[in-house]
């Protein structure tokens, strides 16, 4: 089924703050026990944030990027930025432990671009995963601790602590990726396979290559074909993916190293720091110096 862009309603993180018993920290993080059926039951929606939720009771079903998904107790579901969701229905007793983060907040606590791609590719192939008893316990413990720290508004390092807990939770839950990945191989469409190859190439070469033409050459297809395939699979263009990886690396280098902006520009193959500064501000909204000071 084809979907027209004007049929799609954008769902932002601020829309989710009314879902269930929501707890919010700033503009980048929300925890809640419900995914609002009233908000999602009628229409077609595109999420502009990342959602991970563990079903605790009841059940739910929906279509994600035109593929039907069913969620039951003990299932972990992923909805990534730009995913299309429709036909959402949940039982009256449906409850979950849901974590929603904005892309900027996610990029602030993630430590390696490979972490981003591993979660991305896993959630594409396994949008709903049955957790083991131990994994359910681990997720629940993190959820409660993060919720507790979010509520402690007097804690001087509240934001840093919550981000550290989210990162630790990410690594713990990444064990699920390893466990499921060791199972039987999943049949992969050609478009998905090419997209995966593109992401793996991007991981290796984003520091020096920012042209779609170069990636298309490596995959032995035309830039238009690559663009069409990437958009069909991920709802985003190759240029958007390239920009995401480059900007994330700049963020990490600004926050986690003492390298000068000139050194960072050279490391990422910009002609000079001025060009990198313009590129960063276009994508983030602030200059590298302002971002580092924040």
C-alpha positions as CSV (number, residue, x, y, z in Angstrom):
1,X,0.0,0.0,0.0
2,X,1.4,3.4,-1.0
3,X,1.2,6.2,1.5
4,X,0.9,9.9,0.5
5,X,3.0,12.3,2.4
6,X,0.0,14.5,3.1
7,X,-1.8,11.6,4.8
8,X,0.9,11.2,7.4
9,X,0.7,13.0,10.8
10,X,4.0,13.8,12.5
11,X,4.3,12.6,16.1
12,X,6.8,14.6,18.2
13,X,8.1,13.9,21.7
14,X,6.0,16.8,23.1
15,X,2.9,14.9,21.8
16,X,3.8,11.9,23.9
17,X,4.0,13.7,27.2
18,X,0.2,13.2,27.7
19,X,0.4,9.5,27.2
20,X,-0.4,7.5,30.4
21,X,1.5,8.4,33.6
22,X,4.3,10.2,31.7
23,X,7.5,11.5,33.4
24,X,9.5,14.0,31.4
25,X,13.1,15.4,31.7
26,X,13.7,18.5,29.6
27,X,12.6,18.2,26.0
28,X,14.5,15.0,25.2
29,X,13.3,12.2,27.4
30,X,9.9,10.8,28.4
31,X,9.1,7.6,30.4
32,X,5.5,6.4,30.4
33,X,3.3,3.3,31.1
34,X,1.0,3.7,28.1
35,X,1.2,4.2,24.4
36,X,-2.0,6.3,23.8
37,X,-4.5,4.4,21.6
38,X,-6.7,7.5,21.2
39,X,-3.8,9.4,19.7
40,X,-2.7,6.6,17.3
41,X,-5.8,4.5,16.5
42,X,-7.0,6.6,13.5
43,X,-4.6,7.8,10.8
44,X,-1.1,7.2,9.7
45,X,1.8,8.6,11.9
46,X,5.5,9.2,11.6
47,X,7.5,9.2,14.8
48,X,10.2,11.9,15.2
49,X,11.8,10.2,18.2
50,X,13.1,6.8,19.3
51,X,10.7,4.5,21.3
52,X,11.6,1.4,23.2
53,X,8.9,-0.3,25.3
54,X,8.6,-3.5,27.3
55,X,5.0,-4.9,27.4
56,X,4.1,-5.8,31.0
57,X,0.5,-6.9,30.5
58,X,-2.2,-6.9,27.9
59,X,-1.4,-6.9,24.2
60,X,-1.2,-4.5,21.3
61,X,-0.9,-4.6,17.5
62,X,-0.1,-2.1,14.8
63,X,1.5,-1.8,11.4
64,X,5.1,-0.4,11.2
65,X,6.3,0.6,7.8
66,X,3.4,-1.5,6.4
67,X,4.4,-4.7,8.3
68,X,2.0,-6.0,11.0
69,X,3.4,-6.3,14.5
70,X,1.9,-8.0,17.6
71,X,3.0,-7.3,21.1
72,X,2.4,-9.5,24.2
73,X,3.8,-9.6,27.8
74,X,7.6,-9.9,27.8
75,X,8.0,-8.4,24.3
76,X,10.3,-5.5,23.7
77,X,9.3,-3.3,20.8
78,X,11.3,-0.7,18.9
79,X,10.0,2.2,16.9
80,X,12.8,4.4,15.4
81,X,12.8,7.9,14.2
82,X,10.9,8.3,10.9
83,X,9.1,4.9,11.2
84,X,5.5,5.0,9.9
85,X,2.9,3.6,12.3
86,X,-0.8,2.9,11.6
87,X,-3.7,0.8,12.8
88,X,-2.5,0.8,16.4
89,X,-4.9,-1.1,18.8
90,X,-4.2,-2.1,22.4
91,X,-6.2,-4.1,24.9
92,X,-7.8,-2.1,27.8
93,X,-5.3,-3.6,30.3
94,X,-2.2,-2.9,28.1
95,X,0.7,-1.6,30.2
96,X,4.3,-1.1,29.3
97,X,7.5,0.4,30.4
98,X,8.2,2.9,27.6
99,X,11.3,5.0,27.1
100,X,11.1,7.7,24.4
101,X,14.1,9.9,23.5
102,X,14.7,12.6,20.9
103,X,17.4,12.1,18.3
104,X,19.5,14.9,19.9
105,X,19.2,13.4,23.4
106,X,20.1,10.0,22.0
107,X,23.2,11.4,20.2
108,X,24.3,13.1,23.4
109,X,24.6,9.9,25.4
110,X,25.6,7.4,22.7
111,X,29.3,6.8,22.6
112,X,30.0,5.2,19.2
113,X,28.4,5.4,15.8
114,X,28.5,1.6,15.6
115,X,26.0,1.6,18.5
116,X,23.6,3.6,16.4
117,X,23.8,1.4,13.4
118,X,23.6,-1.9,15.4
119,X,20.3,-0.7,17.1
120,X,19.0,0.7,13.8
121,X,19.6,-2.5,11.8
122,X,18.4,-4.7,14.6
123,X,15.1,-2.8,15.1
124,X,14.5,-3.0,11.3
125,X,14.9,-6.8,11.2
126,X,13.4,-7.5,14.7
127,X,10.9,-4.7,15.5
128,X,9.4,-6.9,18.3
129,X,11.5,-9.3,20.4
130,X,10.6,-11.7,23.1
131,X,12.9,-11.2,26.1
132,X,14.1,-13.9,28.5
133,X,13.1,-13.7,32.2
134,X,16.5,-12.3,33.1
135,X,16.4,-9.7,30.3
136,X,12.9,-8.6,31.5
137,X,14.3,-8.2,35.0
138,X,17.3,-6.2,33.8
139,X,15.1,-3.8,31.7
140,X,12.7,-3.3,34.6
141,X,15.5,-2.5,37.0
142,X,17.0,0.1,34.7
143,X,13.6,1.6,34.0
144,X,12.8,2.1,37.7
145,X,16.2,3.5,38.5
146,X,16.1,6.0,35.5
147,X,12.6,7.0,36.6
148,X,13.8,7.5,40.2
149,X,16.8,9.7,39.1
150,X,14.6,11.7,36.7
151,X,12.4,12.6,39.7
152,X,15.3,13.8,41.8
153,X,15.4,17.3,40.5
154,X,17.7,18.4,43.3
155,X,20.5,16.2,42.2
156,X,23.3,18.4,40.8
157,X,24.3,15.8,38.1
158,X,20.8,14.6,37.4
159,X,21.0,14.9,33.6
160,X,24.5,13.4,33.4
161,X,23.4,10.5,35.7
162,X,20.3,9.7,33.6
163,X,22.3,9.7,30.4
164,X,24.9,7.4,31.9
165,X,22.2,5.0,33.0
166,X,20.6,5.1,29.6
167,X,24.0,4.3,28.0
168,X,24.5,1.4,30.5
169,X,21.0,0.1,29.7
170,X,21.8,0.3,26.0
171,X,24.8,-1.9,26.4
172,X,23.0,-4.3,28.6
173,X,20.1,-4.6,26.2
174,X,22.5,-4.9,23.3
175,X,23.1,-8.3,24.6
176,X,19.6,-9.1,23.2
177,X,20.9,-8.1,19.8
178,X,23.8,-10.6,20.1
179,X,21.5,-13.4,21.4
180,X,18.8,-13.0,18.7
181,X,21.5,-12.5,16.0
182,X,23.0,-15.9,16.8
183,X,19.6,-17.5,16.0
184,X,18.4,-18.7,12.6
185,X,19.3,-16.4,9.7
186,X,16.4,-14.1,8.7
187,X,15.5,-13.9,5.0
188,X,16.5,-10.5,3.8
189,X,15.2,-8.5,0.8
190,X,17.7,-7.2,-1.7
191,X,16.8,-3.6,-0.8
192,X,17.4,-4.3,3.0
193,X,20.7,-6.0,2.1
194,X,21.9,-3.0,0.1
195,X,20.8,-0.6,2.8
196,X,22.8,-2.7,5.4
197,X,25.8,-2.6,3.1
198,X,25.4,1.2,2.8
199,X,25.3,1.6,6.6
200,X,28.4,-0.6,7.1
201,X,30.3,1.4,4.4
202,X,29.1,4.6,6.1
203,X,30.5,3.4,9.5
204,X,33.9,2.9,8.0
205,X,34.2,5.9,5.7
206,X,32.0,8.8,7.0
207,X,35.1,10.6,8.3
208,X,36.4,11.0,4.8
209,X,33.5,10.4,2.4
210,X,30.4,12.5,2.3
211,X,29.2,12.1,-1.3
212,X,26.4,9.7,-2.2
213,X,28.1,9.1,-5.5
214,X,31.1,7.6,-3.8
215,X,28.9,5.1,-1.8
216,X,27.0,4.2,-4.9
217,X,30.2,3.4,-6.7
218,X,31.3,1.0,-3.9
219,X,27.9,-0.7,-4.2
220,X,28.1,-0.8,-8.0
221,X,24.8,0.9,-8.5
222,X,23.8,4.4,-9.6
223,X,23.3,7.3,-7.0
224,X,19.6,7.5,-7.9
225,X,19.2,3.7,-7.4
226,X,20.9,4.0,-4.0
227,X,18.8,7.0,-3.0
228,X,15.6,5.3,-4.0
229,X,16.5,2.1,-2.1
230,X,17.6,3.9,1.1
231,X,14.5,6.0,1.1
232,X,12.2,2.9,0.5
233,X,13.8,1.1,3.5
234,X,14.5,3.8,6.0
235,X,12.3,6.7,4.9
236,X,15.4,8.9,4.8
237,X,17.9,9.8,2.1
238,X,21.5,8.8,1.9
239,X,22.5,12.4,2.5
240,X,20.5,12.5,5.7
241,X,22.2,9.3,6.9
242,X,25.7,10.7,6.0
243,X,24.9,14.0,7.8
244,X,23.7,12.1,10.9
245,X,27.0,10.1,11.2
246,X,29.3,13.1,10.6
247,X,27.4,15.4,12.9
248,X,27.3,12.7,15.6
249,X,31.1,12.3,15.4
250,X,31.6,16.0,15.6
251,X,29.3,16.1,18.7
252,X,31.4,13.3,20.4
253,X,34.7,14.9,19.6
254,X,33.5,18.3,20.9
255,X,32.2,16.9,24.1
256,X,34.6,14.1,24.9
257,X,38.0,15.4,23.7
258,X,40.1,18.5,24.0
259,X,40.9,18.6,20.3
260,X,40.6,22.1,18.7
261,X,37.9,22.7,16.1
262,X,40.6,23.0,13.5
263,X,41.9,19.6,14.5
264,X,38.4,18.1,14.3
265,X,37.8,19.7,10.9
266,X,41.0,18.1,9.6
267,X,40.2,14.7,11.1
268,X,36.8,14.7,9.3
269,X,38.2,15.8,6.0
270,X,36.7,19.4,5.9
271,X,38.7,21.9,3.9
272,X,38.9,24.2,6.9
273,X,37.2,24.8,10.2
274,X,34.9,27.5,8.8
275,X,33.3,25.0,6.4
276,X,32.8,22.5,9.2
277,X,31.4,25.2,11.5
278,X,28.7,26.1,8.8
279,X,28.0,22.4,8.2
280,X,27.5,21.8,12.0
281,X,25.4,24.8,12.6
282,X,23.1,24.0,9.6
283,X,22.5,20.5,11.1
284,X,22.5,21.3,14.9
285,X,21.4,24.9,15.1
286,X,24.4,26.2,17.0
287,X,28.1,26.6,16.3
288,X,30.7,24.1,17.4
289,X,32.0,26.5,20.1
290,X,28.5,27.1,21.4
291,X,27.8,23.3,21.5
292,X,31.1,22.7,23.4
293,X,30.3,25.4,25.9
294,X,26.7,24.1,26.6
